[in-house]
Amino acid sequence: MPIAIRRATTADAEIMSSLNADVQAVHWSALPSLFKPPGPETFPPAAAAGLLAQPNHLVFIAEVDSLPLGYAYAVGLPK
């Protein structure tokens, strides 16, 4: 199964929020004193949409058979 990588849009805010909950759960399980448990307030879709709306923020979604499996997030340096 090939992995497709595409640039995220503001329509992907819900996907980012959901994928982040999975990662947050792993971190919280390993170090509950450092990480908060996953929940609706951990990284809500509105926060993801805010990041996606920033022109210097780059987000890419990885998909297999159109199923989102992960994302990569980077902040570009100002010119």
Contacts in CASP RR format, 6 or more apart in sequence:
PFRMAT RR
TARGET T0000
AUTHOR 0000-0000-0000
METHOD contacts of the structure
MODEL  1
MPIAIRRATTADAEIMSSLNADVQAVHWSALPSLFKPPGPETFPPAAAAG
LLAQPNHLVFIAEVDSLPLGYAYAVGLPK
1 64 0 8 1.000
1 65 0 8 1.000
2 64 0 8 1.000
3 62 0 8 1.000
3 63 0 8 1.000
3 64 0 8 1.000
3 69 0 8 1.000
4 62 0 8 1.000
4 63 0 8 1.000
4 64 0 8 1.000
4 66 0 8 1.000
5 60 0 8 1.000
5 61 0 8 1.000
5 62 0 8 1.000
5 63 0 8 1.000
6 60 0 8 1.000
6 61 0 8 1.000
6 63 0 8 1.000
7 58 0 8 1.000
7 59 0 8 1.000
7 60 0 8 1.000
7 61 0 8 1.000
8 15 0 8 1.000
8 16 0 8 1.000
8 52 0 8 1.000
8 59 0 8 1.000
8 60 0 8 1.000
8 61 0 8 1.000
8 71 0 8 1.000
9 52 0 8 1.000
10 49 0 8 1.000
10 50 0 8 1.000
10 52 0 8 1.000
10 53 0 8 1.000
12 48 0 8 1.000
12 52 0 8 1.000
12 59 0 8 1.000
12 61 0 8 1.000
12 68 0 8 1.000
12 71 0 8 1.000
13 45 0 8 1.000
13 46 0 8 1.000
13 48 0 8 1.000
13 49 0 8 1.000
13 50 0 8 1.000
13 52 0 8 1.000
14 45 0 8 1.000
14 48 0 8 1.000
15 61 0 8 1.000
15 68 0 8 1.000
15 71 0 8 1.000
16 43 0 8 1.000
16 45 0 8 1.000
16 48 0 8 1.000
16 51 0 8 1.000
16 52 0 8 1.000
16 59 0 8 1.000
16 61 0 8 1.000
16 71 0 8 1.000
17 43 0 8 1.000
17 44 0 8 1.000
17 45 0 8 1.000
17 47 0 8 1.000
17 48 0 8 1.000
18 68 0 8 1.000
19 68 0 8 1.000
19 69 0 8 1.000
19 70 0 8 1.000
19 71 0 8 1.000
20 38 0 8 1.000
20 42 0 8 1.000
20 43 0 8 1.000
20 48 0 8 1.000
21 38 0 8 1.000
21 39 0 8 1.000
21 42 0 8 1.000
21 43 0 8 1.000
22 38 0 8 1.000
24 35 0 8 1.000
24 36 0 8 1.000
24 37 0 8 1.000
24 38 0 8 1.000
24 39 0 8 1.000
24 42 0 8 1.000
24 43 0 8 1.000
25 37 0 8 1.000
25 38 0 8 1.000
27 34 0 8 1.000
27 35 0 8 1.000
28 35 0 8 1.000
28 36 0 8 1.000
28 37 0 8 1.000
28 38 0 8 1.000
36 42 0 8 1.000
51 57 0 8 1.000
51 59 0 8 1.000
51 73 0 8 1.000
52 59 0 8 1.000
56 75 0 8 1.000
56 76 0 8 1.000
56 77 0 8 1.000
56 78 0 8 1.000
57 73 0 8 1.000
57 74 0 8 1.000
57 75 0 8 1.000
57 76 0 8 1.000
58 73 0 8 1.000
58 74 0 8 1.000
58 75 0 8 1.000
58 76 0 8 1.000
59 71 0 8 1.000
59 72 0 8 1.000
59 73 0 8 1.000
59 74 0 8 1.000
60 71 0 8 1.000
60 72 0 8 1.000
61 68 0 8 1.000
61 70 0 8 1.000
61 71 0 8 1.000
62 68 0 8 1.000
62 69 0 8 1.000
62 70 0 8 1.000
62 71 0 8 1.000
62 72 0 8 1.000
63 69 0 8 1.000
END
